[in-house]
Amino acid sequence: MDFQAGILQDGSPMESLEKQLICPICLEMFSKPVVILPCQHNLCRKCANDVFQAANPYWQSRGSLISGGRFRCPSCRHEVLLDRHGVYGLQRNLLVENIIDIYKQECSSRPLKKGEHPMCKEHEDERINIYCVTCEVPTCSMCKVFGAHKDCEVAPLQTIFQGQKTELNNCISMLVAGNDRIQTIISQLEDSCQSTEENSEAAKRELCARFDALAALLEEKKSELLQRISHEQGDKTAFIQSLICQYKEQLEKSSRLVETAIQAAEETGGAAFLMNAKQLIKTIVEASKGGRLEKIEQGYESMDAFSVSLDHLTEAVRALDFDIAEEDEEYFDGEEEEVEE
């Protein structure tokens, strides 16, 4: 323990050591400190029990039917899980207790310095040892007898000290319990945020699937209508091509007949001309009368019959929106009110 003696020789290390031995709840030196696992921070057993009771109001005793409870470390906010024994199931920190005993022994053996106790500003040699209830300030006996507080009501300093310390401890317990409630709300909000993200991704996937199905249906319908147009195109072009072939055949026959007629017209001999002229003329007349082929009607090449109006579908697509039921609207309104509260 030589290193501890070295620490205790100087006042500054003593103050540093004292700060390490202060409970974060009661702001006093630890009393029966316990280890809060797994964060290894220390609390007085009574303070730990107060925090535990504030976080678990329905937990009454170790004989309770409730199996255990939980609370958060006031130093690091780490969640501590307790068994059915509650705070009494936590392990005591014997090392810290020994250090406190050594610290108290060393402090008791040291002479009390003047500056270690608050002194009265009006009476420099008087220690502050009473409390003025009227002015709500600590003062000395001389101020009560001869000074500014001679007509005031006073009380023992220790009585007021204990009362206000108890009140402060209660306030700390209230703050710790409030912090636990806030932490619970934060955890719930974080869970809600995660659920919102997961539900949003699911809604996006469902929406994409529905639009993909609609696009596939439109593509299928488009292919069907294009096939009908192509079929009609094939029928019409085939008919026109057949007429072109017929007219070409007639043109070819007519051209040969023209050549024959020209050759006959160039015949100089009357007898030779007359032998073939009558039959040739008859053939030309019959060809001119009976050679009328089928024609296409006006507008036969038009494809206006295959025009499709998509205006109503366009308006329907533009009008697409999410269906929000009345129950959902009430839920949203209730959630907004809850957040405001």
C-alpha positions as CSV (number, residue, x, y, z in Angstrom):
1,M,0.0,0.0,0.0
2,D,3.0,2.3,-0.4
3,F,1.5,3.8,-3.5
4,Q,-1.6,4.9,-1.6
5,A,0.5,6.6,1.1
6,G,2.2,8.5,-1.7
7,I,-1.1,9.6,-3.1
8,L,-2.5,10.7,0.2
9,Q,0.5,12.9,1.0
10,D,-0.7,15.7,-1.3
11,G,-4.0,17.5,-1.1
12,S,-4.6,17.5,-4.9
13,P,-4.4,13.6,-5.2
14,M,-6.7,13.4,-2.2
15,E,-9.3,15.5,-4.0
16,S,-8.9,13.5,-7.2
17,L,-9.3,10.3,-5.2
18,E,-12.4,11.7,-3.4
19,K,-14.0,12.5,-6.8
20,Q,-13.5,8.9,-7.8
21,L,-15.3,7.7,-4.6
22,I,-18.4,9.9,-5.1
23,C,-21.7,8.2,-6.0
24,P,-23.3,9.8,-9.1
25,I,-26.8,9.6,-7.5
26,C,-26.4,10.9,-4.0
27,L,-23.2,12.8,-4.7
28,E,-21.8,11.4,-1.4
29,M,-19.0,8.9,-0.8
30,F,-20.1,5.4,-1.6
31,S,-21.9,3.4,1.1
32,K,-21.8,-0.4,0.5
33,P,-20.9,0.0,-3.2
34,V,-22.1,-2.6,-5.7
35,V,-20.8,-3.4,-9.1
36,I,-23.1,-2.7,-12.0
37,L,-22.4,-5.4,-14.5
38,P,-21.2,-5.4,-17.3
39,C,-20.3,-1.7,-17.4
40,Q,-18.4,-1.9,-14.0
41,H,-19.6,1.4,-12.7
42,N,-20.3,1.8,-8.9
43,L,-23.4,2.9,-7.0
44,C,-24.4,2.9,-3.4
45,R,-26.7,0.0,-2.7
46,K,-29.4,2.3,-1.5
47,C,-29.1,4.5,-4.5
48,A,-29.1,1.6,-6.9
49,N,-32.2,0.3,-5.1
50,D,-33.9,3.7,-5.5
51,V,-33.1,3.8,-9.2
52,F,-34.2,0.2,-9.6
53,Q,-37.5,0.9,-7.7
54,A,-38.1,4.0,-9.8
55,A,-37.6,2.0,-13.1
56,N,-39.6,-1.0,-11.8
57,P,-42.5,0.4,-9.6
58,Y,-44.3,-3.0,-9.4
59,W,-41.2,-4.8,-8.1
60,Q,-41.7,-5.0,-4.3
61,S,-39.3,-7.4,-2.7
62,R,-37.2,-10.4,-3.3
63,G,-40.1,-12.6,-2.4
64,S,-42.2,-11.0,-5.2
65,L,-43.6,-13.1,-7.9
66,I,-41.9,-10.9,-10.5
67,S,-38.7,-12.7,-11.6
68,G,-36.5,-9.7,-12.1
69,G,-36.2,-6.3,-13.6
70,R,-33.9,-3.8,-15.3
71,F,-32.7,-0.2,-15.1
72,R,-30.0,1.9,-16.7
73,C,-26.7,2.9,-15.3
74,P,-26.8,6.7,-14.6
75,S,-23.1,7.0,-15.7
76,C,-23.2,5.3,-19.1
77,R,-26.9,4.5,-19.7
78,H,-26.0,0.9,-20.1
79,E,-29.0,-1.4,-19.4
80,V,-28.6,-3.6,-16.3
81,L,-30.6,-6.8,-16.1
82,L,-31.3,-8.1,-12.5
83,D,-32.5,-11.5,-11.4
84,R,-35.2,-12.2,-8.8
85,H,-32.9,-10.9,-6.0
86,G,-33.0,-7.4,-7.4
87,V,-30.2,-5.1,-6.3
88,Y,-29.2,-7.5,-3.6
89,G,-28.1,-9.9,-6.3
90,L,-25.4,-7.6,-7.4
91,Q,-21.8,-8.2,-6.3
92,R,-20.3,-5.8,-3.7
93,N,-17.1,-4.0,-4.7
94,L,-14.9,-4.8,-1.7
95,L,-11.9,-3.1,-3.3
96,V,-13.7,0.2,-3.4
97,E,-14.9,-0.3,0.2
98,N,-11.3,-0.9,1.4
99,I,-10.1,2.2,-0.4
100,I,-12.9,4.3,1.2
101,D,-11.9,3.0,4.7
102,I,-8.2,3.9,4.1
103,Y,-9.3,7.3,2.8
104,K,-11.5,8.0,5.8
105,Q,-8.7,6.9,8.2
106,E,-6.2,9.2,6.5
107,C,-8.7,12.1,6.5
108,S,-9.5,11.7,10.2
109,S,-5.7,11.6,11.1
110,R,-5.0,14.9,9.2
111,P,-5.5,18.2,11.2
112,L,-8.5,20.2,10.0
113,K,-7.5,23.2,8.1
114,K,-9.3,26.5,8.3
115,G,-10.1,26.5,4.6
116,E,-11.7,23.1,4.6
117,H,-14.9,24.4,6.3
118,P,-16.9,27.4,5.0
119,M,-16.3,30.5,7.1
120,C,-18.7,33.4,7.5
121,K,-17.9,36.4,5.3
122,E,-19.1,38.8,8.0
123,H,-17.3,37.1,10.8
124,E,-14.1,35.5,9.4
125,D,-13.3,33.5,12.5
126,E,-16.8,32.0,12.7
127,R,-17.7,28.8,10.9
128,I,-21.1,28.5,9.2
129,N,-23.0,26.2,11.5
130,I,-26.7,27.2,11.3
131,Y,-29.3,27.8,8.6
132,C,-31.5,30.8,8.2
133,V,-34.9,29.5,7.3
134,T,-36.2,33.0,6.6
135,C,-33.5,34.0,4.2
136,E,-32.9,30.4,3.1
137,V,-29.1,30.8,3.4
138,P,-26.5,29.1,5.7
139,T,-24.9,31.5,8.2
140,C,-23.0,31.6,11.6
141,S,-24.1,32.0,15.2
142,M,-22.8,35.5,15.4
143,C,-25.0,36.6,12.5
144,K,-28.0,35.2,14.4
145,V,-27.1,36.9,17.6
146,F,-25.7,40.3,16.4
147,G,-25.8,40.3,12.7
148,A,-28.2,40.5,9.8
149,H,-30.2,37.4,10.8
150,K,-30.9,38.2,14.4
151,D,-34.7,38.5,13.7
152,C,-34.8,35.5,11.5
153,E,-35.9,31.9,12.1
154,V,-33.0,29.5,12.1
155,A,-32.5,25.8,12.3
156,P,-29.6,23.4,12.8
157,L,-27.5,23.1,9.7
158,Q,-27.5,19.3,9.8
159,T,-31.3,19.1,9.8
160,I,-31.7,21.3,6.8
161,F,-28.8,19.5,5.2
162,Q,-30.4,16.1,5.6
163,G,-33.8,17.4,4.4
164,Q,-32.5,19.1,1.3
165,K,-30.2,16.1,0.5
166,T,-33.2,13.8,0.7
167,E,-35.2,16.1,-1.5
168,L,-32.3,16.2,-4.0
169,N,-32.0,12.4,-4.0
170,N,-35.7,12.2,-4.7
171,C,-35.3,14.6,-7.6
172,I,-32.4,12.6,-8.9
173,S,-34.5,9.4,-8.7
174,M,-37.3,11.3,-10.6
175,L,-34.8,12.4,-13.3
176,V,-33.4,8.9,-13.6
177,A,-36.9,7.4,-13.9
178,G,-37.7,10.1,-16.4
179,N,-34.6,9.4,-18.4
180,D,-35.5,5.7,-18.5
181,R,-38.9,6.6,-19.8
182,I,-37.4,8.9,-22.4
183,Q,-34.9,6.1,-23.4
184,T,-37.8,3.7,-23.8
185,I,-39.6,6.2,-26.0
186,I,-36.5,6.7,-28.0
187,S,-36.1,2.9,-28.4
188,Q,-39.8,2.7,-29.5
189,L,-39.3,5.5,-32.0
190,E,-36.1,3.8,-33.4
191,D,-38.1,0.6,-33.8
192,S,-40.9,2.5,-35.5
193,C,-38.3,4.1,-37.8
194,Q,-36.9,0.7,-38.7
195,S,-40.3,-0.7,-39.2
196,T,-41.2,2.2,-41.4
197,E,-38.2,1.7,-43.6
198,E,-38.9,-2.1,-43.9
199,N,-42.6,-1.4,-44.7
200,S,-41.7,1.2,-47.2
201,E,-39.4,-1.2,-49.0
202,A,-42.1,-3.8,-49.1
203,A,-44.6,-1.3,-50.4
204,K,-42.1,-0.2,-53.1
205,R,-41.6,-3.8,-54.2
206,E,-45.4,-4.4,-54.3
207,L,-45.9,-1.2,-56.3
208,C,-43.2,-2.2,-58.8
209,A,-44.7,-5.6,-59.2
210,R,-48.1,-4.2,-59.9
211,F,-46.8,-1.7,-62.5
212,D,-44.6,-4.4,-64.1
213,A,-47.7,-6.6,-64.4
214,L,-49.6,-3.7,-65.9
215,A,-46.8,-3.0,-68.3
216,A,-46.7,-6.7,-69.3
217,L,-50.4,-6.7,-69.9
218,L,-50.1,-3.5,-72.1
219,E,-47.2,-5.1,-74.0
220,E,-49.2,-8.2,-74.6
221,K,-52.2,-6.2,-75.8
222,K,-49.9,-4.1,-78.1
223,S,-48.4,-7.3,-79.6
224,E,-51.9,-8.6,-80.3
225,L,-53.1,-5.4,-82.0
226,L,-49.9,-5.2,-84.0
227,Q,-50.4,-8.8,-85.2
228,R,-53.9,-7.9,-86.3
229,I,-52.6,-4.9,-88.3
230,S,-49.9,-7.0,-89.8
231,H,-52.4,-9.7,-90.8
232,E,-54.6,-7.0,-92.5
233,Q,-51.6,-5.6,-94.2
234,G,-50.7,-9.0,-95.6
235,D,-54.2,-9.6,-96.9
236,K,-54.4,-6.2,-98.6
237,T,-50.9,-6.2,-100.1
238,A,-51.4,-9.8,-101.4
239,F,-54.6,-8.8,-103.1
240,I,-53.0,-5.7,-104.7
241,Q,-50.0,-7.8,-105.8
242,S,-52.4,-10.3,-107.5
243,L,-54.0,-7.4,-109.3
244,I,-50.6,-6.0,-110.4
245,C,-49.8,-9.5,-111.9
246,Q,-53.1,-9.6,-113.7
247,Y,-52.6,-6.2,-115.2
248,K,-49.1,-7.0,-116.2
249,E,-50.3,-10.1,-118.0
250,Q,-52.9,-8.0,-119.8
251,L,-50.4,-5.4,-120.6
252,E,-48.1,-8.0,-122.1
253,K,-50.9,-9.5,-124.2
254,S,-52.0,-6.1,-125.4
255,S,-48.4,-5.2,-126.3
256,R,-48.0,-8.3,-128.4
257,L,-51.4,-7.6,-130.0
258,V,-50.1,-4.0,-130.8
259,E,-47.0,-5.4,-132.5
260,T,-49.1,-7.8,-134.5
261,A,-51.5,-5.0,-135.6
262,I,-48.5,-2.8,-136.6
263,Q,-47.0,-5.6,-138.7
264,A,-50.4,-6.1,-140.3
265,A,-50.8,-2.4,-141.0
266,E,-47.4,-2.4,-142.8
267,E,-48.6,-5.1,-145.2
268,T,-48.6,-3.5,-148.8
269,G,-50.4,-6.3,-150.5
270,G,-54.2,-6.0,-150.4
271,A,-54.9,-9.7,-150.6
272,A,-52.4,-10.6,-147.9
273,F,-53.7,-7.8,-145.6
274,L,-57.3,-8.8,-146.0
275,M,-56.7,-12.4,-145.2
276,N,-55.7,-11.6,-141.6
277,A,-57.2,-8.1,-141.1
278,K,-60.7,-9.1,-140.2
279,Q,-59.7,-11.6,-137.6
280,L,-57.1,-9.3,-136.1
281,I,-59.7,-6.5,-135.8
282,K,-62.1,-8.8,-134.1
283,T,-59.4,-10.0,-131.6
284,I,-58.5,-6.3,-130.8
285,V,-62.2,-5.4,-130.2
286,E,-62.7,-8.4,-128.0
287,A,-59.5,-7.7,-126.1
288,S,-60.6,-4.1,-125.5
289,K,-64.1,-5.1,-124.3
290,G,-63.4,-8.2,-122.2
291,G,-60.1,-7.2,-120.7
292,R,-61.4,-5.1,-117.8
293,L,-59.9,-6.4,-114.6
294,E,-61.0,-5.9,-111.0
295,K,-60.0,-2.6,-109.3
296,I,-59.5,-1.6,-105.6
297,E,-62.0,0.7,-104.0
298,Q,-61.0,4.2,-103.0
299,G,-59.4,4.3,-99.6
300,Y,-58.6,0.6,-99.8
301,E,-55.1,1.2,-98.6
302,S,-56.2,3.1,-95.5
303,M,-55.6,1.6,-92.1
304,D,-57.8,4.0,-90.1
305,A,-59.9,1.1,-88.8
306,F,-57.1,0.1,-86.6
307,S,-56.8,3.4,-84.7
308,V,-57.0,3.0,-80.9
309,S,-58.0,5.7,-78.5
310,L,-56.0,5.6,-75.3
311,D,-57.2,8.9,-73.8
312,H,-59.3,7.3,-71.1
313,L,-56.4,5.0,-70.1
314,T,-54.1,8.0,-70.0
315,E,-56.4,9.9,-67.7
316,A,-56.8,6.7,-65.6
317,V,-53.0,6.4,-65.3
318,R,-52.7,10.0,-64.4
319,A,-55.4,9.6,-61.7
320,L,-53.6,6.7,-60.1
321,D,-53.1,7.3,-56.4
322,F,-52.8,5.4,-53.1
323,D,-56.0,4.3,-51.5
324,I,-56.0,5.7,-47.9
325,A,-58.8,4.2,-45.9
326,E,-60.6,6.2,-43.2
327,E,-59.1,4.0,-40.5
328,D,-55.6,4.9,-41.8
329,E,-56.5,8.6,-41.7
330,E,-57.7,8.3,-38.1
331,Y,-54.5,6.4,-37.2
332,F,-52.4,9.2,-38.7
333,D,-54.4,11.8,-36.8
334,G,-54.0,9.9,-33.6
335,E,-50.3,9.5,-34.1
336,E,-49.8,13.2,-34.7
337,E,-51.7,14.0,-31.5
338,E,-49.6,11.5,-29.6
339,V,-46.3,13.0,-30.9
340,E,-47.5,16.5,-29.9
341,E,-48.2,15.2,-26.4
